[in-house]
Amino acid sequence: MARQGQEDAFYHKAKKEGYAARSVYKLKEIDQRYRLFRQGQKVLDLGCHPGSWLQYAAHKVGPGGLVVGVDLEQPAVELPPQVRFLQGDILTLPPEALARFAPAYDLALSDAAPKTTGVKGADVAKSLELTARAVELGLSLLKPGGALLAKVFYGKDVDQLIHRIKRAFKLGKAYKPKVTTAGSKEIYLLGQGYKGGE
């Protein structure tokens, strides 16, 4: 959906460049700052619909890499050969279902968001539930030294999740991309240098 001003520009830029959604520019900004991707990586993308993060990740890892996307809905774009898609609910999906694509991953991503109701407390709680599960899956499937990036709506109990990221990784922090819509409650939890053992 188009937004006003700067956000509208990113919406149109995504369309022009062939990306499924403007959210790709949030991932791109974070990648440029923290260098998340390398050629040949195995990447997990939880909550991947409509598919812009899959597109970006596939380009960055190249033909020798692997990107596995999971969502309730099919991606809205054609995907390159190095991408696999699993239709499912991340809240109930066991790690074993993802381990069959790769025994361990270099990077776990989650841009998952609940269908918002407009009831702030309920939306924040549902977002936290999704993100906490994405973090749990990521930690169970990451290689030591791996990285994680997950979106969450900031609110009650999110600080506990941030602390978990800080414990599990050499670098753990919350980050708000400049591309984020003004007034948005969303932040991204970033972990780099997974210590393993979670």
C-alpha positions as CSV (number, residue, x, y, z in Angstrom):
1,M,0.0,0.0,0.0
2,A,1.4,3.4,-0.9
3,R,2.2,5.9,1.9
4,Q,2.6,9.6,1.9
5,G,5.8,11.6,1.2
6,Q,9.1,9.7,1.5
7,E,7.4,6.4,2.2
8,D,5.4,6.7,-1.1
9,A,8.8,7.2,-2.9
10,F,10.1,3.9,-1.5
11,Y,6.9,2.1,-2.5
12,H,7.3,3.3,-6.1
13,K,11.0,2.6,-6.1
14,A,10.3,-1.0,-5.1
15,K,7.8,-1.4,-7.9
16,K,10.2,0.1,-10.4
17,E,13.1,-2.1,-9.3
18,G,10.9,-5.2,-9.3
19,Y,10.7,-5.9,-5.6
20,A,7.6,-7.3,-4.0
21,A,7.5,-4.6,-1.2
22,R,9.2,-1.5,0.1
23,S,10.4,-3.4,3.2
24,V,13.4,-4.6,1.1
25,Y,15.0,-1.1,1.7
26,K,15.0,-1.7,5.4
27,L,16.9,-5.0,4.9
28,K,19.2,-3.3,2.4
29,E,20.0,-0.5,4.9
30,I,20.8,-2.9,7.7
31,D,22.9,-5.1,5.4
32,Q,24.9,-2.1,4.2
33,R,25.6,-1.1,7.8
34,Y,26.2,-4.5,9.3
35,R,27.2,-6.7,6.3
36,L,24.8,-9.5,7.0
37,F,25.2,-11.3,3.6
38,R,28.0,-13.2,1.8
39,Q,28.0,-15.3,-1.3
40,G,27.2,-18.9,-0.7
41,Q,25.4,-18.5,2.6
42,K,22.4,-20.5,3.8
43,V,19.7,-18.1,4.8
44,L,16.3,-18.7,6.6
45,D,13.5,-16.1,6.0
46,L,10.6,-16.6,8.4
47,G,7.4,-14.7,7.5
48,C,8.7,-14.2,3.9
49,H,5.5,-13.1,2.1
50,P,5.3,-11.1,-0.2
51,G,8.9,-12.0,-1.0
52,S,11.0,-8.9,-1.3
53,W,13.5,-10.2,1.4
54,L,13.7,-13.5,-0.5
55,Q,14.6,-11.6,-3.6
56,Y,17.3,-9.5,-1.9
57,A,18.7,-12.5,0.0
58,A,18.8,-14.7,-3.2
59,H,20.7,-11.9,-5.0
60,K,23.2,-11.5,-2.2
61,V,24.0,-15.2,-1.6
62,G,24.2,-15.9,-5.3
63,P,23.6,-19.2,-7.2
64,G,25.8,-21.1,-4.8
65,G,23.8,-20.1,-1.8
66,L,20.4,-21.2,-0.4
67,V,17.5,-19.2,0.9
68,V,14.6,-21.0,2.6
69,G,11.4,-19.0,3.0
70,V,8.4,-19.8,5.3
71,D,5.0,-18.2,5.3
72,L,1.3,-18.9,5.5
73,E,1.0,-17.3,2.0
74,Q,2.9,-18.1,-1.2
75,P,5.4,-15.4,-2.3
76,A,4.0,-12.9,-4.7
77,V,7.0,-13.0,-7.0
78,E,8.9,-15.5,-9.1
79,L,11.8,-16.9,-7.2
80,P,15.3,-17.9,-8.5
81,P,16.5,-21.5,-8.2
82,Q,18.5,-21.0,-5.0
83,V,15.2,-20.2,-3.1
84,R,13.0,-22.9,-1.5
85,F,9.6,-22.1,-0.1
86,L,7.8,-24.0,2.7
87,Q,4.1,-23.1,3.3
88,G,3.5,-23.2,7.0
89,D,2.9,-21.4,10.3
90,I,6.1,-20.4,12.1
91,L,4.3,-20.6,15.4
92,T,3.8,-24.3,15.0
93,L,6.6,-25.3,12.6
94,P,9.2,-27.6,14.1
95,P,12.9,-26.9,13.5
96,E,13.2,-30.3,11.9
97,A,11.1,-29.2,9.0
98,L,13.7,-26.5,8.2
99,A,16.7,-28.6,9.0
100,R,15.9,-30.9,6.0
101,F,16.8,-28.1,3.7
102,A,20.1,-27.4,5.5
103,P,21.4,-28.8,8.8
104,A,22.4,-25.3,9.9
105,Y,22.0,-21.7,8.6
106,D,24.4,-18.7,8.5
107,L,21.6,-16.1,8.8
108,A,18.1,-16.1,10.1
109,L,15.7,-13.4,9.1
110,S,12.1,-12.5,10.2
111,D,10.0,-9.7,8.8
112,A,6.9,-11.5,10.1
113,A,4.0,-9.3,11.3
114,P,0.5,-10.1,12.5
115,K,-2.6,-9.1,10.7
116,T,-3.1,-5.9,12.7
117,T,-6.4,-5.1,14.4
118,G,-5.8,-1.5,15.3
119,V,-5.9,-2.5,19.0
120,K,-2.4,-1.5,20.0
121,G,-1.9,-3.8,22.9
122,A,-3.2,-6.9,21.0
123,D,-1.1,-6.1,17.9
124,V,2.1,-5.7,20.0
125,A,1.4,-8.9,21.9
126,K,0.9,-10.9,18.7
127,S,4.0,-9.4,17.1
128,L,6.0,-10.3,20.2
129,E,4.7,-13.9,20.0
130,L,5.7,-14.2,16.3
131,T,9.1,-12.6,16.8
132,A,9.9,-14.7,19.9
133,R,9.1,-17.8,18.0
134,A,11.2,-16.7,15.0
135,V,14.1,-16.0,17.4
136,E,13.7,-19.5,19.0
137,L,13.7,-21.1,15.5
138,G,16.7,-19.1,14.5
139,L,18.7,-19.9,17.5
140,S,18.0,-23.6,17.1
141,L,19.1,-23.6,13.5
142,L,22.0,-21.1,13.3
143,K,25.6,-22.1,13.0
144,P,28.0,-20.7,15.6
145,G,29.1,-17.3,14.4
146,G,25.8,-16.9,12.5
147,A,23.5,-13.8,12.5
148,L,19.8,-13.0,13.2
149,L,17.6,-10.1,12.2
150,A,14.0,-10.0,13.3
151,K,11.2,-7.3,13.3
152,V,9.0,-6.7,16.3
153,F,6.5,-4.0,17.3
154,Y,8.0,-2.3,20.3
155,G,6.0,-2.7,23.5
156,K,5.7,-4.6,26.7
157,D,8.2,-7.5,27.2
158,V,10.2,-6.7,24.1
159,D,13.1,-5.7,26.3
160,Q,13.3,-9.3,27.5
161,L,13.7,-10.5,24.0
162,I,16.4,-7.9,23.3
163,H,18.3,-9.1,26.4
164,R,18.0,-12.7,25.0
165,I,19.6,-11.6,21.8
166,K,22.4,-9.8,23.6
167,R,23.1,-13.0,25.6
168,A,23.1,-15.2,22.6
169,F,25.3,-13.1,20.3
170,K,28.6,-11.3,20.5
171,L,26.8,-8.2,19.2
172,G,23.1,-7.8,20.1
173,K,21.0,-4.7,19.7
174,A,17.8,-3.1,18.6
175,Y,17.9,-1.0,15.4
176,K,15.3,1.2,13.7
177,P,16.0,1.7,9.9
178,K,15.7,5.2,8.5
179,V,13.3,3.8,5.9
180,T,10.8,3.0,8.6
181,T,7.5,4.9,8.3
182,A,7.3,7.9,10.7
183,G,5.4,6.9,13.8
184,S,5.8,3.2,13.3
185,K,6.3,1.0,16.4
186,E,8.5,-1.5,14.6
187,I,12.1,-2.1,15.4
188,Y,14.6,-4.8,14.3
189,L,16.5,-7.0,16.7
190,L,20.0,-7.8,15.4
191,G,22.4,-10.4,16.6
192,Q,25.8,-11.1,15.1
193,G,28.4,-13.7,16.1
194,Y,26.1,-16.4,17.5
195,K,27.7,-18.1,20.5
196,G,25.8,-21.4,20.1
197,G,24.3,-23.5,22.8
198,E,20.9,-21.9,22.9
